[in-house]
Amino acid sequence: MLATMHVDNCQVYHLPGRDWYYLIGPINSEAKNLAFGVAEFRPAESAPAHTHDTQEEIIYILEGAGDFVTAEGVKPLTPGLAVFIPPGLEHRIIVHGDKPLKLVTLFSPPVVPGAYDSAKK
């Protein structure tokens, strides 16, 4: 069955350093193998380093600027850039400037929102 969700009506998860807008996934649709959303990182903040043990993730930068940090190094994040994050890669995002960093996220298999942040506490 077709599923639609507008960002103004979706579930918002307030996670460390960011808000994640859960648009479509198993929680609100018949999707079984992915979760799709938008993340907004607050200016001059960052999310703690974390790892997705089983999920592949793709992010696509919509607006803002920052860095994607892993043990392999630092990659600048700018609008139009896509990043593939394999399972098990510890990573974090640092925001630069006084504007939010907004990005699209796609997880497969679906992620439980915030589960990896809770494990770090």
C-alpha positions as CSV (number, residue, x, y, z in Angstrom):
1,M,0.0,0.0,0.0
2,L,1.2,3.5,-0.8
3,A,2.5,5.5,2.2
4,T,3.0,9.2,2.3
5,M,4.2,11.5,5.2
6,H,4.8,15.2,5.3
7,V,7.7,16.4,7.5
8,D,5.2,18.7,9.3
9,N,3.2,15.7,10.5
10,C,5.8,13.0,11.2
11,Q,7.2,11.8,14.5
12,V,10.2,13.8,15.6
13,Y,12.9,12.3,17.7
14,H,15.0,14.7,19.8
15,L,18.4,13.1,19.8
16,P,21.8,14.4,21.1
17,G,22.8,17.3,18.9
18,R,20.0,16.8,16.4
19,D,16.4,16.2,15.6
20,W,15.4,13.3,13.4
21,Y,12.2,13.4,11.5
22,Y,11.0,9.9,10.9
23,L,9.2,10.1,7.5
24,I,8.6,6.5,6.3
25,G,9.6,3.1,7.8
26,P,8.1,0.1,9.6
27,I,6.7,2.3,12.4
28,N,4.2,4.0,10.1
29,S,4.0,2.1,6.9
30,E,4.4,-1.4,5.3
31,A,8.1,-0.8,4.7
32,K,10.1,-3.7,6.1
33,N,13.7,-3.1,5.0
34,L,14.3,0.6,5.3
35,A,13.7,3.7,7.3
36,F,13.8,7.2,5.7
37,G,14.0,10.5,7.4
38,V,15.5,14.0,7.6
39,A,17.9,15.0,10.3
40,E,18.6,18.6,11.4
41,F,21.7,19.3,13.4
42,R,21.8,22.5,15.5
43,P,24.4,25.2,14.6
44,A,27.8,24.7,16.1
45,E,26.9,21.3,17.7
46,S,27.6,17.7,17.0
47,A,26.2,14.3,17.6
48,P,28.2,11.9,19.7
49,A,30.3,9.3,17.9
50,H,28.2,6.2,17.4
51,T,28.0,3.0,15.4
52,H,25.1,1.2,13.7
53,D,25.9,-2.5,14.2
54,T,23.7,-3.9,11.5
55,Q,22.4,-0.9,9.5
56,E,23.8,0.5,6.3
57,E,23.1,4.2,6.1
58,I,23.2,6.7,3.3
59,I,23.0,10.5,4.1
60,Y,22.5,13.3,1.6
61,I,23.3,16.8,2.6
62,L,20.6,19.3,1.9
63,E,21.9,22.5,3.5
64,G,24.5,23.7,5.9
65,A,28.2,22.7,6.4
66,G,30.1,20.4,8.7
67,D,32.5,17.5,8.9
68,F,31.9,13.7,8.8
69,V,34.5,12.2,11.2
70,T,35.7,8.6,11.4
71,A,38.9,6.8,12.3
72,E,39.7,7.0,8.6
73,G,39.7,10.8,8.7
74,V,37.5,13.9,8.2
75,K,35.4,14.6,5.1
76,P,33.7,18.0,4.6
77,L,30.0,17.9,4.3
78,T,28.4,20.3,1.8
79,P,25.0,20.5,0.0
80,G,24.7,17.9,-2.7
81,L,27.1,15.4,-1.1
82,A,26.0,11.8,-0.5
83,V,27.8,9.5,2.0
84,F,27.5,5.7,2.4
85,I,28.1,4.5,6.0
86,P,28.7,0.7,6.3
87,P,27.6,-1.2,9.4
88,G,30.2,-1.0,12.2
89,L,31.8,2.3,11.2
90,E,32.0,4.6,14.2
91,H,31.2,8.1,13.0
92,R,30.0,11.5,14.1
93,I,28.9,14.8,12.5
94,I,30.2,18.2,13.5
95,V,28.3,21.3,12.4
96,H,30.1,24.4,11.3
97,G,28.8,27.9,11.3
98,D,25.6,29.5,12.6
99,K,23.2,27.6,10.4
100,P,21.7,24.1,10.9
101,L,23.0,21.2,8.9
102,K,20.1,19.4,7.2
103,L,20.4,16.0,5.7
104,V,18.3,13.1,4.4
105,T,18.9,9.7,6.0
106,L,18.1,6.2,4.7
107,F,18.8,3.1,6.9
108,S,18.6,-0.6,5.9
109,P,17.6,-2.6,7.8
110,P,15.5,0.0,9.6
111,V,17.0,1.7,12.6
112,V,15.3,2.0,16.0
113,P,15.4,5.8,16.4
114,G,18.1,6.8,19.0
115,A,18.9,3.2,20.0
116,Y,22.6,3.7,19.2
117,D,22.7,6.9,21.2
118,S,21.3,5.2,24.3
119,A,24.0,2.5,24.1
120,K,26.7,5.2,24.5
121,K,25.2,6.7,27.7
